[in-house]
Amino acid sequence: MTEYAHVPVLLNEVLEGLEIKPAGIYLDATFGRGGHSRAILERLGPQGRLYALDRDPEAVAAGQALEAEDPRFKIRHARFSQLKQECESLGILGKTDGILMDIGVSSPQLDDASRGFSFEHDGPLDMRMDPGAAPDAATIVNTWDRKALTAIFREYGEERFAAKAAAAIVRDREREPFKTTGQLAALLNRVIPGHEAHKNKATRCFQALRIAVNGELDELRAALEASAEVLSDGGRLCVITFHSLEDRIAKNFIKEASAGAQLPKGLPVTCEVTEKLRLATATLEPVGRIVKASAQELAVNARSRSATLRVARRLKRQ
Ligand SMILES: C[S@@+](CC[C@H](N)C(=O)[O-])C[C@H]1O[C@@H](n2cnc3c(N)ncnc32)[C@H](O)[C@@H]1O
């Protein structure tokens, strides 16, 4: 197993957001290298329990080492879109006092060239968080048609020159299929116009490919949908996102979950009725404002720059 480190972001803010009770049950849906998990365990008493998931076998191996050290902790190799099923089989459905989702990739995934996430370290064009899953990035780059590549670069990468990038890929792969991150990054840097200070021009297309390979946005939507069923009344949900596409999903989900069911406009009903319906159907309410990294954290962890934490509370079931 590789020994790359990961510095947890917004650590104190997450611990505060989870409002940890020493005998509570918590779920870390994105174990990574366990920075947040270890800090949660430090605050739990002997009755407290922490369960964790990760889709990356290397993260799970790191979690198994922690499992051997601490009987209050258990990890499973699973995608967080399976949150409900996993919690059901662990017997913690509706009983979980806090869920953490620190989504995206970990530093070990980015820093290990052989995982193929990075345009900075040349490696196989892979990008799978779970190397046992399909497809990898090379399959997408070498087989998807121009239209489909343009769509993901535009939608998931918000790349202005999506069509240009996709056309260049389709043209070049005829000569030689793409095998490495370096090959793809070099092409993107050649064909995407302009110069961007401090930003590699391949950044947005790499983000798009990673999202497509791992189905990241659908994973997030599914996990958020399941969270209200998993949480106990008053339980806390903490979601850390790293770019606007993810944050928009988290923001809209919490907004809709706190609005509950809506009656069609124009019905002759009183405010009391609509409020009753809201209380009966709303599942979550936001706690505080969005949280960003402090100047202190930014000074020591550049990765925290793009992190946004949203916290919500499970409303009492009626
Ligand atoms: C930002 S890291 C988490 C870091 C962790 N909080 C720590 O302190 O070490 C994100 C982790 O979530 C995992 N992950 C991302 N999407 C996932 C999904 N859909 N299901 C399960 N794990 C996922 C990744 O494999 C990665 O290990």
The ligand as a Gaussian input file, in Angstrom:
#p B3LYP/6-31G(d) Opt

LIG

0 1
 C      -11.486000      14.011000       0.267000
 S      -11.221000      12.333000       0.590000
 C      -11.676000      12.125000       2.263000
 C      -10.574000      12.408000       3.212000
 C      -10.879000      12.067000       4.646000
 N      -11.933000      12.900000       5.185000
 C       -9.630000      12.171000       5.507000
 O       -9.612000      12.976000       6.440000
 O       -8.673000      11.444000       5.238000
 C      -12.543000      11.583000      -0.247000
 C      -12.594000      10.074000      -0.128000
 O      -13.909000       9.690000      -0.491000
 C      -13.860000       8.558000      -1.285000
 N      -15.039000       8.605000      -2.154000
 C      -15.321000       9.502000      -3.115000
 N      -16.500000       9.229000      -3.684000
 C      -16.979000       8.150000      -3.044000
 C      -18.189000       7.401000      -3.147000
 N      -19.101000       7.700000      -4.060000
 N      -18.382000       6.376000      -2.302000
 C      -17.450000       6.063000      -1.358000
 N      -16.286000       6.717000      -1.225000
 C      -16.054000       7.751000      -2.046000
 C      -12.562000       8.655000      -2.055000
 O      -12.132000       7.375000      -2.461000
 C      -11.646000       9.306000      -1.024000
 O      -10.932000       8.350000      -0.311000

